[in-house]
Amino acid sequence: MNSMPIPGRTAKVLLVDDHPTFREGLKSVINHLGGLAVCAEADNLNSAMLSLESEAPDMMVVDLNLGDDSGLRLIQQARRTHPNLRILVASMYEEFMYGERAIKAGANGYICKQDNPEKLAEALELVCGGDMYISKQLANRMLQHQASGAPQETDEPVNTLSERELQIFNLIGNGYSSKEIAAKLHVSPKTVDAHREHIKRKIGVSDSTRLVHRAVEWVLSLRK
């Protein structure tokens, strides 16, 4: 892997993830790349914003799930206050779920945590060097939405869902029951049921059968 294309100095990277184990692994990958060094770590939105001010990093690598905080909201805030910051999302969620949302929020790239270290290194190099890192599938989907005049993010009901609601909506569309979702997300079935009610209101359906139909249609549409 070539050194990072920031002439004359090492690029500083802020890691934002609420899982210390993943941060440690990511830090090892970054520090073994020429021209990059981790300057700070954060596990929530507030600490990340403070680190942006105090450390002035060149790049931020951020997860979307930050406990009670929103990685997308962090990206939006960071982009407003630090317009030249390079932002790479490293998420457990597949790109088809959140990739377009992340790019629209201001990210410069999106990679899944499950991807191998070589892909991560490539994403870091490209994003830090001023390029985008997204799959051809996501790029094509975004171009198709633009060309077809598809509803903007604020006009599409599914895009009003929070990260957790969208995660549950996706699991519903993949055939999981509330009990199975609760076990998978380590929350109570009552919490899942409350999210289901919020989702129904936001997307404009009145019963669980219609909710399941909409979720299945959504999942299938993203995989075309």
TORLUM-231725 format. One record per residue: residue in one letter; x, y, z negated of N, C-alpha, C in turn. Coordinates in steps of 0.001 Angstrom, whole numbers, plus 500000, padded with zeros to 6 digits. Atoms other than C-alpha are relative to their C-alpha. Last residue first. Layout:
<atoms>
+----+--------+--------+--------+--------+--------+--------+--------+--------+--------+
: aa :   n_px :   n_py :   n_pz :  ca_px :  ca_py :  ca_pz :   c_px :   c_py :   c_pz :
+----+--------+--------+--------+--------+--------+--------+--------+--------+--------+
:  A :      X :      Y :      Z :      X :      Y :      Z :      X :      Y :      Z :
...
+----+--------+--------+--------+--------+--------+--------+--------+--------+--------+
</atoms>
This chain:
<atoms>
+----+--------+--------+--------+--------+--------+--------+--------+--------+--------+
: aa :   n_px :   n_py :   n_pz :  ca_px :  ca_py :  ca_pz :   c_px :   c_py :   c_pz :
+----+--------+--------+--------+--------+--------+--------+--------+--------+--------+
:  K : 500146 : 500164 : 498557 : 467718 : 494591 : 507314 : 501297 : 500391 : 500699 :
:  R : 499127 : 501080 : 499529 : 468744 : 494169 : 503682 : 499880 : 499760 : 501490 :
:  L : 498603 : 499639 : 500202 : 467402 : 497485 : 502411 : 500952 : 498976 : 500583 :
:  S : 499666 : 498896 : 499096 : 463965 : 496851 : 503918 : 501466 : 500388 : 499894 :
:  L : 499831 : 500526 : 498640 : 463737 : 493428 : 502223 : 500425 : 501114 : 500973 :
:  V : 498801 : 500834 : 499968 : 464362 : 494925 : 498763 : 500263 : 499491 : 501416 :
:  W : 498836 : 499130 : 500124 : 461781 : 497662 : 499356 : 501300 : 499210 : 500103 :
:  E : 499853 : 499280 : 498735 : 459108 : 495274 : 500630 : 501264 : 500857 : 499985 :
:  V : 499521 : 500971 : 499015 : 459673 : 493015 : 497604 : 500232 : 500685 : 501343 :
:  A : 498609 : 500319 : 500333 : 459368 : 495969 : 495211 : 500595 : 499028 : 501013 :
:  R : 499162 : 498865 : 499621 : 456220 : 497252 : 496916 : 501474 : 499701 : 499755 :
:  H : 499986 : 499893 : 498537 : 454573 : 493821 : 496733 : 500920 : 501129 : 500455 :
:  V : 499149 : 501076 : 499483 : 455585 : 493390 : 493079 : 500103 : 500084 : 501521 :
:  L : 498624 : 499682 : 500367 : 454128 : 496784 : 492155 : 500953 : 498955 : 500573 :
:  R : 499518 : 499020 : 499024 : 450958 : 496016 : 494090 : 501446 : 500404 : 499716 :
:  T : 499906 : 500687 : 498705 : 450476 : 492867 : 492006 : 500528 : 500937 : 501072 :
:  S : 498731 : 500731 : 499899 : 451307 : 494721 : 488791 : 500166 : 499287 : 501332 :
:  D : 499953 : 501283 : 500700 : 448524 : 497264 : 489140 : 501292 : 499264 : 500304 :
:  S : 500861 : 500069 : 501182 : 447849 : 500907 : 489972 : 500080 : 498689 : 499243 :
:  V : 500785 : 501239 : 499929 : 450535 : 501899 : 492422 : 499284 : 499803 : 498677 :
:  G : 501406 : 499872 : 499629 : 451787 : 505455 : 492961 : 499254 : 498704 : 500215 :
:  I : 500141 : 500398 : 498600 : 455570 : 505110 : 493098 : 498543 : 499939 : 500440 :
:  K : 499145 : 499224 : 499101 : 456158 : 507163 : 489952 : 499797 : 499633 : 501466 :
:  R : 500465 : 498615 : 499899 : 453193 : 505814 : 488004 : 500803 : 500772 : 501043 :
:  K : 501302 : 499991 : 499316 : 454035 : 502196 : 488753 : 499484 : 501418 : 500186 :
:  I : 499768 : 500215 : 498573 : 457689 : 502763 : 487838 : 498686 : 500065 : 500765 :
:  H : 499444 : 498760 : 499455 : 456760 : 504254 : 484459 : 500196 : 499887 : 501509 :
:  E : 501090 : 499015 : 499968 : 454515 : 501267 : 483736 : 500485 : 501329 : 500573 :
:  R : 500897 : 500367 : 498896 : 457286 : 498853 : 484726 : 498845 : 501003 : 500121 :
:  H : 499394 : 499534 : 498748 : 459714 : 500700 : 482452 : 499095 : 499686 : 501192 :
:  A : 500134 : 498537 : 500009 : 457367 : 500162 : 479516 : 500592 : 500591 : 501275 :
:  D : 501401 : 499682 : 499672 : 457081 : 496471 : 480415 : 499765 : 501508 : 500022 :
:  V : 500183 : 500230 : 498562 : 460882 : 496182 : 480470 : 498578 : 500366 : 500419 :
:  T : 499277 : 498924 : 499313 : 461107 : 497765 : 477018 : 499844 : 499866 : 501506 :
:  K : 500814 : 498785 : 500131 : 458423 : 495426 : 475717 : 500656 : 501182 : 500705 :
:  P : 501040 : 500013 : 498966 : 460366 : 492456 : 477144 : 499100 : 501235 : 499923 :
:  S : 501201 : 500744 : 500365 : 463266 : 493504 : 474874 : 499008 : 499990 : 501160 :
:  V : 500980 : 499123 : 500633 : 466655 : 494490 : 476253 : 498769 : 499162 : 499675 :
:  H : 499784 : 499982 : 501455 : 469779 : 492498 : 477163 : 499123 : 501063 : 499320 :
:  L : 499551 : 498653 : 500362 : 469549 : 493371 : 480869 : 500245 : 500172 : 498503 :
:  K : 498888 : 499609 : 499136 : 469370 : 489752 : 482084 : 500598 : 501340 : 499582 :
:  A : 498827 : 500800 : 500357 : 467235 : 488605 : 479169 : 501228 : 500445 : 500786 :
:  A : 499595 : 499620 : 501355 : 464761 : 491451 : 479656 : 501266 : 499254 : 499580 :
:  I : 499315 : 498709 : 499888 : 464663 : 490819 : 483405 : 500524 : 500432 : 498636 :
:  E : 498687 : 500261 : 499407 : 463851 : 487154 : 482798 : 500814 : 501283 : 500136 :
:  K : 499199 : 500718 : 500989 : 461033 : 488065 : 480415 : 501409 : 499738 : 500521 :
:  S : 499595 : 499047 : 501043 : 459672 : 490675 : 482806 : 500896 : 499333 : 498961 :
:  S : 501083 : 499618 : 500902 : 459682 : 488118 : 485618 : 500515 : 500998 : 498972 :
:  Y : 499817 : 500205 : 501433 : 462349 : 488053 : 488329 : 498762 : 500438 : 499225 :
:  G : 500783 : 501089 : 500567 : 461347 : 487613 : 491963 : 500164 : 499745 : 498522 :
:  N : 499275 : 501254 : 499816 : 463985 : 489637 : 493803 : 499353 : 498840 : 499254 :
:  G : 500040 : 500347 : 498585 : 461617 : 492576 : 494167 : 500738 : 498721 : 500328 :
:  I : 501384 : 500400 : 499719 : 461157 : 492623 : 490394 : 499891 : 499533 : 501450 :
:  L : 500151 : 501344 : 500553 : 464951 : 492677 : 490037 : 498582 : 499472 : 500204 :
:  N : 499263 : 500934 : 499159 : 465178 : 495662 : 492390 : 499841 : 498562 : 499508 :
:  F : 500771 : 500098 : 498756 : 462468 : 497550 : 490507 : 500656 : 498993 : 500949 :
:  I : 501118 : 500891 : 500307 : 464339 : 496804 : 487260 : 499130 : 499785 : 501230 :
:  Q : 499433 : 501321 : 500259 : 467553 : 498314 : 488648 : 498878 : 498991 : 499734 :
:  L : 499693 : 500564 : 498695 : 465591 : 501228 : 490078 : 500588 : 498595 : 499858 :
:  E : 501259 : 500355 : 499342 : 464068 : 501892 : 486677 : 500253 : 499361 : 501366 :
:  R : 500540 : 501186 : 500664 : 467495 : 501744 : 485028 : 498695 : 499556 : 500652 :
:  E : 499163 : 501159 : 499708 : 469016 : 504124 : 487585 : 499434 : 498730 : 499379 :
:  S : 498694 : 499906 : 500653 : 466043 : 506493 : 487282 : 500830 : 498777 : 500368 :
:  L : 499734 : 500911 : 501104 : 463246 : 506315 : 489824 : 501387 : 500258 : 499420 :
:  T : 500226 : 499279 : 501252 : 462423 : 509397 : 491917 : 500289 : 499125 : 498787 :
:  N : 498818 : 499216 : 500345 : 464065 : 507782 : 494949 : 499799 : 500876 : 498776 :
:  V : 499017 : 500889 : 500617 : 461325 : 505140 : 495059 : 501227 : 500784 : 499542 :
:  P : 500306 : 500347 : 501397 : 458762 : 507894 : 495627 : 501050 : 499121 : 499327 :
:  E : 500228 : 501424 : 500021 : 460472 : 509248 : 498799 : 499777 : 499557 : 498555 :
:  D : 501321 : 500278 : 499466 : 460108 : 513033 : 499091 : 499627 : 498530 : 499917 :
:  T : 501005 : 499512 : 500940 : 462992 : 513996 : 496763 : 498589 : 499687 : 500478 :
:  E : 499971 : 500710 : 501278 : 465390 : 511775 : 498666 : 498880 : 500443 : 499072 :
:  Q : 498863 : 499655 : 500830 : 464413 : 513140 : 502041 : 499852 : 499358 : 498641 :
:  P : 500237 : 499107 : 501136 : 461831 : 511282 : 504068 : 501266 : 500275 : 499224 :
:  A : 500561 : 500711 : 501149 : 463169 : 509730 : 507285 : 499834 : 500954 : 498830 :
:  G : 500754 : 499047 : 500814 : 463744 : 512155 : 510155 : 499330 : 499329 : 498825 :
:  S : 501428 : 500281 : 499905 : 464703 : 509292 : 512443 : 499145 : 500988 : 499223 :
:  A : 500464 : 499895 : 498621 : 468216 : 510580 : 513106 : 498490 : 499827 : 500118 :
:  Q : 499875 : 498624 : 499542 : 468986 : 511275 : 509443 : 499396 : 500165 : 501396 :
:  H : 500946 : 499192 : 500759 : 467642 : 507943 : 508235 : 500016 : 501450 : 500481 :
:  Q : 501335 : 500318 : 499503 : 469500 : 506169 : 511030 : 498936 : 500815 : 499277 :
:  L : 500153 : 499348 : 498700 : 472727 : 507951 : 510127 : 498609 : 499752 : 500581 :
:  M : 500137 : 498569 : 500252 : 472336 : 506938 : 506473 : 499826 : 500769 : 501308 :
:  R : 501315 : 499757 : 500584 : 471674 : 503333 : 507457 : 499774 : 501485 : 499753 :
:  N : 501022 : 500114 : 498957 : 474662 : 503267 : 509802 : 498610 : 500303 : 499461 :
:  A : 499837 : 498865 : 499092 : 477016 : 504578 : 507116 : 498923 : 499981 : 501082 :
:  L : 500536 : 498819 : 500676 : 475638 : 502080 : 504612 : 500098 : 501220 : 500904 :
:  Q : 501456 : 500154 : 500167 : 476139 : 499155 : 506983 : 499384 : 501236 : 499347 :
:  K : 500638 : 499655 : 498728 : 479582 : 500351 : 508062 : 498479 : 499927 : 499880 :
:  S : 500079 : 501071 : 499013 : 480648 : 500234 : 504417 : 499360 : 500501 : 501291 :
:  I : 501294 : 500663 : 500062 : 481633 : 503343 : 502499 : 499971 : 498930 : 501083 :
:  Y : 499912 : 501454 : 500030 : 484973 : 504941 : 501678 : 498597 : 499443 : 499784 :
:  M : 501121 : 500691 : 500635 : 485170 : 508580 : 502740 : 500299 : 498508 : 499961 :
:  D : 500939 : 500723 : 499145 : 488442 : 510366 : 503489 : 498839 : 499442 : 499180 :
:  G : 500934 : 499092 : 499337 : 490363 : 513087 : 501634 : 499002 : 499334 : 500916 :
:  G : 499403 : 499328 : 498861 : 493499 : 511215 : 500622 : 499063 : 500887 : 500785 :
:  C : 499040 : 499026 : 500515 : 492131 : 510372 : 497183 : 500630 : 500805 : 501134 :
:  V : 500751 : 498916 : 500642 : 489132 : 508744 : 498848 : 500951 : 501072 : 499483 :
:  L : 500761 : 499229 : 499021 : 491243 : 506695 : 501265 : 499309 : 501202 : 499362 :
:  E : 499097 : 499290 : 499097 : 493847 : 505571 : 498740 : 499225 : 500895 : 500961 :
:  L : 499307 : 498945 : 500733 : 491353 : 504679 : 496019 : 500864 : 500842 : 500937 :
:  A : 500983 : 498952 : 500284 : 489163 : 502737 : 498452 : 500656 : 501176 : 499280 :
:  E : 500295 : 499307 : 498739 : 492143 : 500779 : 499782 : 499038 : 501157 : 499763 :
:  A : 498826 : 499182 : 499680 : 493295 : 499945 : 496234 : 499767 : 500789 : 501285 :
:  L : 499988 : 498867 : 500924 : 489787 : 498770 : 495353 : 501165 : 500931 : 500317 :
:  K : 501044 : 499075 : 499544 : 489686 : 496608 : 498465 : 499951 : 501240 : 499114 :
:  E : 499525 : 499410 : 498742 : 493018 : 495039 : 497528 : 498991 : 500997 : 500550 :
:  P : 499122 : 498850 : 500247 : 491865 : 494554 : 493936 : 500518 : 500667 : 501264 :
:  N : 498641 : 500363 : 500406 : 488971 : 492299 : 495057 : 500884 : 501245 : 499840 :
:  D : 499070 : 500053 : 498883 : 485351 : 493456 : 495064 : 501429 : 499750 : 499509 :
:  Q : 499690 : 501390 : 499676 : 483179 : 492549 : 492063 : 501002 : 499871 : 501144 :
:  K : 499005 : 500501 : 500940 : 483325 : 496106 : 490733 : 500433 : 498569 : 500334 :
:  C : 500560 : 500852 : 501047 : 481495 : 497240 : 493840 : 501114 : 499468 : 499111 :
:  I : 499475 : 501359 : 499976 : 482831 : 500184 : 495835 : 499394 : 499209 : 498855 :
:  Y : 500749 : 500927 : 500846 : 481363 : 503552 : 496758 : 500598 : 498613 : 500170 :
:  G : 499857 : 501412 : 499683 : 483064 : 506601 : 498223 : 499269 : 499136 : 499001 :
:  N : 499260 : 500148 : 498748 : 483144 : 510370 : 498378 : 500203 : 498546 : 500393 :
:  A : 498868 : 500922 : 500018 : 480468 : 510909 : 495727 : 500647 : 499931 : 501379 :
:  G : 498709 : 499327 : 499876 : 478326 : 514056 : 495852 : 501214 : 499098 : 499956 :
:  A : 499721 : 499265 : 501236 : 474806 : 513123 : 494774 : 501340 : 500719 : 500058 :
:  K : 500804 : 498775 : 499989 : 473953 : 512230 : 498377 : 500244 : 500838 : 498747 :
:  I : 499411 : 499108 : 499006 : 476848 : 509752 : 498385 : 499230 : 501317 : 500043 :
:  A : 498726 : 499499 : 500506 : 475667 : 508183 : 495131 : 500634 : 500987 : 500973 :
:  R : 500242 : 499053 : 501092 : 472059 : 507878 : 496270 : 501307 : 500636 : 499526 :
:  E : 500488 : 498763 : 499387 : 473111 : 506272 : 499538 : 499733 : 501067 : 498945 :
:  G : 498999 : 499337 : 499176 : 475245 : 503692 : 497751 : 499541 : 501334 : 500569 :
:  Y : 499670 : 498653 : 500465 : 472794 : 502892 : 494974 : 500947 : 500779 : 500904 :
:  M : 500883 : 499428 : 501015 : 470901 : 499716 : 495821 : 500277 : 501477 : 499752 :
:  F : 501315 : 499734 : 499417 : 472469 : 498716 : 499136 : 499042 : 500622 : 498999 :
:  E : 500049 : 498733 : 499273 : 475927 : 499173 : 497601 : 498607 : 500315 : 500532 :
:  E : 499693 : 500113 : 498586 : 475468 : 496361 : 495110 : 499757 : 501329 : 500703 :
:  Y : 501150 : 500118 : 499112 : 475396 : 497376 : 491465 : 500434 : 499932 : 501454 :
:  M : 500410 : 501392 : 499982 : 478374 : 496628 : 489227 : 498846 : 499780 : 500972 :
:  S : 501229 : 500389 : 500683 : 479720 : 500034 : 490153 : 499775 : 498494 : 500049 :
:  A : 499684 : 501418 : 500152 : 482978 : 501731 : 491094 : 498906 : 499405 : 499126 :
:  V : 500858 : 500797 : 500874 : 481964 : 505168 : 492415 : 500490 : 498562 : 500010 :
:  L : 500250 : 501365 : 499554 : 484812 : 507230 : 493869 : 499123 : 499297 : 498974 :
:  I : 500792 : 500856 : 500884 : 484882 : 511018 : 493455 : 499759 : 498643 : 500658 :
:  R : 500317 : 501200 : 499241 : 487458 : 513449 : 494860 : 499332 : 499008 : 499057 :
:  L : 499736 : 501286 : 500643 : 487274 : 516793 : 493071 : 499617 : 498853 : 500939 :
:  N : 498914 : 500684 : 499293 : 487343 : 519824 : 495376 : 500345 : 498642 : 499405 :
:  P : 500348 : 500356 : 498615 : 483909 : 521144 : 494328 : 501085 : 499242 : 500756 :
:  H : 498680 : 500331 : 499449 : 484682 : 521014 : 490598 : 499828 : 499540 : 501451 :
:  T : 498970 : 499248 : 500721 : 481753 : 522688 : 488790 : 501408 : 499772 : 500550 :
:  R : 500318 : 498566 : 500087 : 478940 : 521689 : 491146 : 501149 : 500792 : 499390 :
:  R : 499885 : 499422 : 498666 : 480500 : 518333 : 492100 : 499709 : 501503 : 499986 :
:  A : 498587 : 499855 : 499671 : 481056 : 517441 : 488461 : 500182 : 500654 : 501363 :
:  Q : 499432 : 498914 : 500803 : 477423 : 518138 : 487618 : 501457 : 500242 : 500359 :
:  Q : 500605 : 498732 : 499579 : 476103 : 516018 : 490502 : 500604 : 501181 : 499243 :
:  I : 499474 : 499659 : 498675 : 478542 : 513187 : 489813 : 499467 : 501345 : 500458 :
:  L : 498611 : 499561 : 500179 : 477647 : 513210 : 486103 : 500600 : 500421 : 501342 :
:  R : 500083 : 498636 : 500534 : 473944 : 513054 : 486980 : 501403 : 500564 : 499760 :
:  L : 500400 : 499115 : 498910 : 474616 : 510042 : 489198 : 499926 : 501447 : 499526 :
:  G : 498847 : 499737 : 499164 : 476539 : 508349 : 486394 : 499679 : 500922 : 501162 :
:  S : 500172 : 500322 : 498585 : 473546 : 508749 : 484114 : 501260 : 500346 : 500774 :
:  D : 499739 : 498941 : 499030 : 473923 : 508661 : 480345 : 499860 : 499478 : 501420 :
:  D : 501182 : 499143 : 499919 : 472285 : 506307 : 477832 : 500173 : 501131 : 501011 :
:  G : 500837 : 500108 : 501190 : 474918 : 503662 : 478481 : 498742 : 500821 : 500158 :
:  L : 499187 : 499496 : 501112 : 477112 : 504964 : 481265 : 499201 : 499956 : 498706 :
:  N : 500666 : 500334 : 501259 : 475739 : 502967 : 484198 : 500909 : 500382 : 498848 :
:  L : 501320 : 499359 : 500020 : 476821 : 504633 : 487427 : 499267 : 499760 : 498692 :
:  D : 501074 : 500986 : 499948 : 480511 : 503877 : 486971 : 498674 : 500737 : 499966 :
:  V : 501119 : 499997 : 500947 : 483008 : 506603 : 487779 : 499043 : 498840 : 500235 :
:  V : 500594 : 501305 : 499690 : 486434 : 507014 : 489353 : 498938 : 499753 : 498942 :
:  M : 500748 : 500650 : 501068 : 487351 : 510703 : 489255 : 499447 : 498685 : 500532 :
:  M : 500961 : 501031 : 499617 : 490051 : 512301 : 491397 : 499316 : 499441 : 498762 :
:  D : 500239 : 499910 : 498559 : 492375 : 515278 : 491377 : 498850 : 499093 : 500419 :
:  P : 499570 : 501111 : 499139 : 492189 : 515614 : 487606 : 499719 : 500291 : 501472 :
:  A : 500010 : 499587 : 498588 : 491975 : 519009 : 485860 : 500462 : 498873 : 500925 :
:  E : 498954 : 500717 : 499274 : 492924 : 517577 : 482428 : 500121 : 500409 : 501465 :
:  S : 498706 : 499990 : 500690 : 491072 : 519889 : 480032 : 501127 : 499392 : 500830 :
:  E : 499522 : 498654 : 500324 : 488075 : 520837 : 482154 : 501421 : 499986 : 499446 :
:  L : 499835 : 499279 : 498735 : 487502 : 517464 : 483796 : 500560 : 501398 : 499748 :
:  S : 498729 : 500419 : 499411 : 488150 : 515818 : 480446 : 500251 : 500678 : 501336 :
:  L : 498925 : 499374 : 500781 : 485344 : 517837 : 478850 : 501373 : 499649 : 500583 :
:  M : 499976 : 498587 : 499622 : 482986 : 516820 : 481671 : 501092 : 500751 : 499234 :
:  A : 499448 : 499883 : 498646 : 483902 : 513165 : 481146 : 500100 : 501459 : 500422 :
:  S : 498549 : 500137 : 500125 : 483374 : 513408 : 477379 : 500670 : 500098 : 501373 :
:  N : 499416 : 498839 : 500682 : 479905 : 514805 : 477974 : 501518 : 499913 : 499904 :
:  L : 500036 : 498788 : 499178 : 478883 : 512246 : 480596 : 500725 : 501155 : 499322 :
:  N : 501327 : 499389 : 499885 : 479943 : 509113 : 478729 : 500119 : 501326 : 500749 :
:  D : 501036 : 501032 : 499943 : 482797 : 506598 : 478425 : 498587 : 500572 : 500047 :
:  A : 501217 : 499552 : 500670 : 485820 : 508748 : 479206 : 498959 : 498893 : 500112 :
:  E : 501100 : 500954 : 499924 : 489441 : 508088 : 480187 : 498806 : 500568 : 499240 :
:  A : 500963 : 499981 : 501107 : 492304 : 510468 : 480954 : 498933 : 498943 : 500243 :
:  C : 499685 : 498908 : 500921 : 495386 : 511044 : 483136 : 499066 : 500033 : 498802 :
:  V : 501162 : 499693 : 500824 : 495412 : 507782 : 485086 : 500392 : 501065 : 498984 :
:  A : 499831 : 500299 : 501421 : 498272 : 507902 : 487586 : 498739 : 500410 : 499252 :
:  L : 501206 : 499844 : 500833 : 498401 : 507804 : 491369 : 500329 : 499688 : 498555 :
:  G : 500614 : 498683 : 499848 : 501289 : 508354 : 493820 : 498746 : 500240 : 499210 :
:  G : 499126 : 498845 : 499913 : 502342 : 504756 : 494334 : 499210 : 501284 : 500144 :
:  L : 499989 : 499402 : 498672 : 499776 : 502264 : 493181 : 500954 : 501188 : 500011 :
:  H : 499073 : 500760 : 499181 : 500606 : 500199 : 490095 : 500012 : 500498 : 501444 :
:  N : 498633 : 499658 : 500381 : 499050 : 502814 : 487806 : 501057 : 499210 : 500773 :
:  I : 499649 : 498628 : 499596 : 495765 : 502526 : 489657 : 501463 : 500313 : 499719 :
:  V : 499949 : 499921 : 498531 : 495483 : 498733 : 489408 : 500495 : 501375 : 500439 :
:  S : 498850 : 500786 : 499562 : 496392 : 498716 : 485707 : 500156 : 500061 : 501511 :
:  K : 498807 : 499189 : 500272 : 493963 : 501546 : 484989 : 501252 : 499269 : 500466 :
:  L : 499925 : 498983 : 498956 : 491208 : 499552 : 486675 : 501248 : 500863 : 499828 :
:  G : 499637 : 500656 : 498750 : 491861 : 496562 : 484438 : 500175 : 500991 : 501128 :
:  E : 498621 : 500467 : 500140 : 491889 : 498712 : 481308 : 500471 : 499334 : 501292 :
:  R : 499098 : 498843 : 499902 : 488774 : 500585 : 482352 : 501457 : 499557 : 499955 :
:  F : 499905 : 499638 : 498592 : 487022 : 497263 : 482976 : 500934 : 501197 : 500179 :
:  T : 499274 : 501054 : 499292 : 487839 : 496059 : 479486 : 500153 : 500338 : 501470 :
:  P : 498546 : 499862 : 500170 : 486827 : 499374 : 477903 : 500804 : 498962 : 500782 :
:  H : 499462 : 501322 : 500323 : 483293 : 499172 : 479381 : 501528 : 500090 : 499900 :
:  D : 500253 : 500294 : 501415 : 481583 : 502590 : 479215 : 500441 : 498585 : 499598 :
:  D : 500694 : 501292 : 500053 : 483199 : 503786 : 482420 : 499795 : 499665 : 498534 :
:  V : 501220 : 499848 : 500794 : 484682 : 507119 : 483494 : 499207 : 498702 : 500078 :
:  L : 500846 : 501192 : 499979 : 488306 : 507002 : 484645 : 498793 : 500210 : 499104 :
:  L : 500841 : 500154 : 501192 : 489990 : 510347 : 485415 : 499122 : 498763 : 500183 :
:  V : 501287 : 500691 : 499887 : 492775 : 510206 : 488004 : 499316 : 499922 : 498641 :
:  K : 500539 : 500354 : 501316 : 495758 : 512536 : 488453 : 498578 : 499453 : 500145 :
:  A : 501408 : 499631 : 500156 : 497532 : 512542 : 491821 : 499479 : 499480 : 498664 :
:  T : 500886 : 501128 : 500281 : 501315 : 512325 : 491551 : 498578 : 500500 : 499786 :
:  R : 500324 : 500291 : 501403 : 503239 : 515172 : 493150 : 499090 : 498788 : 499889 :
:  G : 499211 : 499328 : 501014 : 504984 : 516488 : 496244 : 499670 : 499683 : 498558 :
:  P : 498550 : 499771 : 499904 : 502463 : 515690 : 498923 : 500578 : 500626 : 498732 :
:  I : 499981 : 498681 : 500630 : 499031 : 514326 : 498006 : 501464 : 500375 : 499874 :
:  P : 499647 : 498840 : 499171 : 498673 : 511468 : 500493 : 499762 : 501338 : 499324 :
:  M : 501149 : 499138 : 499800 : 498770 : 508608 : 497974 : 500385 : 501258 : 500758 :
:  S : 500243 : 499058 : 501085 : 501662 : 506203 : 498433 : 498856 : 500928 : 500358 :
:  N : 499229 : 498764 : 499920 : 501324 : 503403 : 500935 : 499711 : 500891 : 498807 :
:  M : 500847 : 498801 : 500000 : 500000 : 500000 : 500000 : 500878 : 501243 : 500000 :
+----+--------+--------+--------+--------+--------+--------+--------+--------+--------+
</atoms>
